[in-house]
Amino acid sequence: MSHAATTSSHDGRASNPLVGLRFYIDSLGCAKNLVDSEATLGILLSAGLERSATPEQAELLLVNTCGFLEAAREESVQRILELAQLKAYGRARLLAVLGCLVSRAPEELAEAIPEVDVWLPAGAHAELDVRLRHILAARPASPLQLATDRSGSGRAPLGAFAGFGARVLMTPSHTAYLKISEGCSNTCSFCSIPLMRGTQRSRSIESLVRESEGLAACGVRELHLVAQDLTHYGFDLPGRPDLLDLVRALAGVDGIEWLRLLYAHPSHFTPRMLQHLFETPKVVPYLDIPVQHASARILRAMRRPYTPARVRAQLHALRSRQPEITLRTTVIVGFPGETEVEFGKLLRFVEEMRFDRLGVFAYSREPGTPAFDLRGRPRRHTVARRMHELVELQLHLAGQRSAQRVGTRTRVLVDCRLDAAAMAAEAGGACARGAVAVGRSAAEALDIDGAIYLDGDVGVLEPGTFVDVEITRADVYDLRGRLLRAPSNA
Ligand code: SF4
């Protein structure tokens, strides 16, 4: 650090107390929350703050929280308390808490954890630097504006997209999440997200193309499109463009090679999308489409307006059009009133549909949701047994599907090289041991799916490049592959 710089940061601090302030940020919860954290990161750096890799070295501590389920709220509160400890005994003098947990219970939290200086609900991250400046100037902060009112009637605020054009990625630099809308206008009876994030607000195709061009210029090759309901994109925009219109526009962005679709909703997955989405250039044959259950009565009680028969027909049609498609879904076990017969329907449905990826969740009774007062929740041990049966079934099915990939050839996006340290950190089992790099094919999304561990000339396995690989070994979710050809374009 040169003297001149020191002088200027001191001068800068005199006029703007944020300049040179070292901050640390933690991002909890889902990929959509991570995008907010990345935007917050960009806003703070452009306000002159400096990022600290560890909380111990920071003067300002930030955590972007999740409030979706009981377990997520507990994790968020635990992290806030840990950072409050650091503020009490360490170098930090400011603690800011953002995100969904704040949207759920701002006053109660502020009363319970007075060590926190700034509380900002989901969608209000653009206010952060102003709030911090007020505090540092010892001026009283203006009252907290919730992104939506508690009844969930408010639309997601426009400010929810603040800083998206200048995000600082927290993902590997060649892959990124693209949040195409905020909030949700569905009314699933078990879900608190509309209460925290408001009803849906879609971003314009122009702003999404612009952001994607910016990301591509920084080396991003893969975009994971995320939203609460990807397939409801655009219903609130003039001219009602849909997801297909959007991906066709994004396919024209130079440098972006893969477009991956996460969080589709069976009700809004139209025949037009089914027919054309996966024939659009760059859209990888991968779809995450939470079905939640396979009993018509339970789906009605969940306020999921589709039938098991419709989903079955959609998925079979998708598979006949795209035999190599990877299907990911999520199901909830233990919804109030779920009988053994209805659970049996779900088990048989999962067996029939043979999903490549399956997330199994226990029903969580969420305050403020329509299902909160429903009676007849199965006992805890019954739910645990049902979850175990489903997970065991899926491990068997996924193992079979993975084994079928041995001997096949696939294109892999290299995520990182594996030195000893990285190897030690790798969770991968036998497939990882001794590999020189790790990556993903079209069948693996970032973070939520397995990975492909690579053998070959480490020199050519550059993160962010595409390589041709032969699969040589399969665990349930992780695979091993040997390099066939050096990098090429996708
Ligand atoms: S689609 Fe349903 S489960 Fe998903 S965020 Fe919206 S209300 Fe919640």
Boltz pocket constraint, residues with backbone or C-beta under 6 A from the ligand:
constraints:
  - pocket:
      binder: B
      contacts: [[A, 184], [A, 185], [A, 186], [A, 187], [A, 188], [A, 191], [A, 192], [A, 193], [A, 194], [A, 228], [A, 229], [A, 265]]
      max_distance: 6.0
